[in-house]
């Protein structure tokens, strides 16, 4: 049997290339990319590319930038706490390299933020109920790793 998926493929491509804001709510995402980047102010952020895995907005992409080193102690504390939550929510040991977050799932709370146009912002990581904090028994120290 031969299938003609032209209409379905077009709909899927439109959905994946749609950048219109999604409704506020909690979404299950898979972390596709983890990148360490320098901020404009000389700090360090962890950039997460996340893909929604369920529901009407499945396959939509979200971006989450987490400031882990900043001249502001408050910004650094908030960023480090957020990264700790990402590790716990994904079940990755808290002393593991951030690359181990790739392909892990978690839930995030998404809000809409107004500016020149409305856009989505990952507001927080939804913590699982009674998740034990895990650490790796053996780790290697490599340049660029952050101890959480």
C-alpha positions in Angstrom: 0.0 0.0 0.0 1.3 3.4 -0.9 0.5 6.4 1.3 0.2 10.0 0.4 1.1 12.1 3.4 1.2 15.5 1.7 -1.5 17.1 3.8 -0.2 15.6 7.1 3.3 16.5 6.3 2.3 20.1 5.5 0.4 20.4 8.8 3.3 19.0 10.8 5.7 21.4 9.1 3.4 24.3 9.9 3.1 23.2 13.5 6.9 22.8 13.9 7.7 26.2 12.2 5.0 28.1 14.1 6.4 30.7 16.4 3.1 32.1 17.7 3.0 32.0 21.5 1.5 29.0 23.1 -1.0 29.3 26.0 0.4 29.6 29.5 0.6 26.4 31.4 2.7 23.4 32.4 4.3 21.4 29.5 6.4 18.3 29.4 9.6 18.9 27.4 12.7 17.0 26.3 16.0 18.9 26.5 17.5 18.7 23.0 20.5 20.9 23.4 22.6 22.2 26.3 25.0 25.0 25.5 27.3 27.1 27.7 27.3 30.7 26.5 28.9 33.9 27.6 26.5 36.7 28.4 26.9 40.3 27.2 28.1 41.3 30.7 30.9 38.6 30.8 28.9 36.1 32.8 28.0 32.6 31.9 24.6 31.1 31.1 23.4 27.7 30.2 21.1 27.7 27.2 18.6 24.9 27.0 16.7 24.1 23.8 13.5 22.2 24.8 10.9 20.5 22.7 7.3 19.9 24.0 6.7 16.2 23.9 2.9 15.9 24.5 -0.4 17.5 23.7 -1.7 19.9 21.2 1.7 21.8 21.1 3.8 18.7 20.7 7.1 19.4 18.8 7.0 23.1 19.5 10.4 24.4 20.7 11.1 26.5 23.8 14.3 28.2 24.8 15.5 28.6 28.4 18.6 30.7 29.3 19.8 30.2 32.9 22.3 32.7 34.2 24.8 30.8 36.4 27.6 33.3 36.7 26.8 37.0 37.0 28.2 40.1 38.7 24.9 40.1 40.6 24.9 37.7 43.5 21.1 37.5 43.3 21.1 36.6 39.6 23.8 34.0 40.2 21.8 32.4 43.1 18.6 32.3 41.1 20.4 30.7 38.1 22.1 28.1 40.2 18.9 27.2 42.0 17.2 26.9 38.6 20.0 24.6 37.4 19.6 22.5 40.6 15.9 22.1 39.8 16.7 21.1 36.2 19.0 18.3 37.5 16.5 17.1 40.1 13.5 17.3 37.7 15.3 15.2 35.0 16.8 12.7 37.5 20.3 13.5 36.5 22.9 13.5 39.3 23.5 17.0 40.6 27.2 16.7 40.2 27.1 15.5 36.6 28.1 17.5 33.6 25.3 19.5 32.0 25.7 17.5 28.8 24.0 14.6 30.6 20.8 16.7 30.6 20.5 16.1 26.8 17.4 14.0 25.9 16.1 14.1 29.4 12.5 15.1 30.1 11.0 17.4 32.7 8.0 19.7 33.1 8.2 23.5 32.8 5.8 26.3 33.5 5.5 28.6 30.5 4.1 32.1 30.7 3.5 34.8 28.1 5.5 38.0 28.3 4.6 41.2 26.6 7.1 43.4 24.9 7.2 44.5 21.2 5.2 41.3 20.7 4.0 38.6 23.0 6.4 35.7 23.5 6.7 32.6 25.6 9.1 32.5 28.6 9.9 29.4 30.6 9.1 30.7 34.1 10.1 27.8 36.2 10.9 24.1 36.4 8.1 22.0 37.9 9.6 19.9 40.6 8.6 16.2 40.8 7.0 15.0 44.0 9.5 13.7 46.6 12.4 13.3 44.2 15.7 12.3 45.9 18.7 14.3 45.0 21.2 12.1 43.2 25.0 12.5 42.8 27.4 10.5 40.7 29.8 8.5 42.8 32.7 9.2 40.5 33.1 12.4 38.6 35.9 13.9 36.6 36.6 17.6 36.8 36.7 19.2 33.4 37.0 22.8 32.5 33.7 24.5 32.3 31.9 22.2 34.8 30.0 23.9 37.6 29.6 22.4 41.0 26.0 22.7 42.1 
